[in-house]
Amino acid sequence: MARYFFELSHSGDVYHDARGKELLGLKEAKERAFEIARRMLLNAKTSDIVCTVRDITGRQLLQIRVQCTVPAEIESMNRLQPGG
C-alpha cells in the first residue's frame, strides 16, 4: 500500500493534505479524488474545483479538474422558483 495526498483548490484557495491516505494503488487514489471533487462541487458555492493527487515525495500523480457552468437564463429561472 502507498500513501497518497489529496490537494484541493477552489475559489483561489488551496488546501494541502498533511496526513494523506494509504490506498492499494493509483486506481483507488483516482476514485477517491473523484469523490472528493464531487462532494465539494455539490456542497460548495464554487463552480471550479481541482483535486491533485501527490505521492509521499510531493510528486504530482494526477489531477482532476471539475468545472460546472449554468447558462445565465437557467440560473435566473432557478432563482425565481421556490427553494431555488
N, C-alpha and C positions, 0 to 999 in steps of 0.2 A: 504494500500500500504506500501511496505517496501523499504528501501534504500539498494541498492547493489553496491559493489565496485569491479571494474574490474582491476586486476593487470596483467600487460602484461610483459612477459620476452622473449627475443630473443637475440641471439649473445652475451650472457653473461650479458646483460643489463636488469635491472628490472625497470619498470615504474609503480609507485603507483598512483592509482586513489584517489585523495583527495576529490573530490566532490561527486562521486557516482551518482546513477540514481535511482529514485523512479519507481518501477515496481510493477505490480499486484502480482507476485509470482515468485517462483523458475523456473517455466517453461519459463517465459518471460526472466528471467536472463540468463538461459541456451541458449536461442535463440540469445540473444544479445552477449553473449560470443562467440558463433559460428561465428556470423557475424564479430566481431572484429578480430578473428583469421583468418577468410577467407580473409578479406581485407588486413591484414598485410602480409599474405602469397603471395597474388597477387602483392602487391606493394613493398615489401622489398626484399633485396638480400638474406636474411636469409632463411634457409630451416627448422628451428625448432622453433616453436612458442608455448608458453604456456600462456593460459589465466586462471587466478584463480579468482573465484568469492568469495567475502567475505561479511559478514554481517556487521552491524554497530559496532559490538564489535571486528571485525577483525577475527572472526572465519571463517575458510575455509568451504564453502558450496559445491563447486565443482571445478574441474579443467579439462580443455580441453587442450590436447597436440596434435599439428599437426606437423607431420614431412613429408617432401616431399623430396624424393631422385630420381635422374635421373641417370640411368646407364651411365657410362663413355662414352660408344660408342655412345649413343644417344646425350649426351651433346656435344661431339666433332662434330657430324653431324650438330647440330644446329648452331655451331659457323661457319661452312663452308657455310651455307645458308645465302642469303642476308637478313638483318634485324634480324639475329639470334645472 
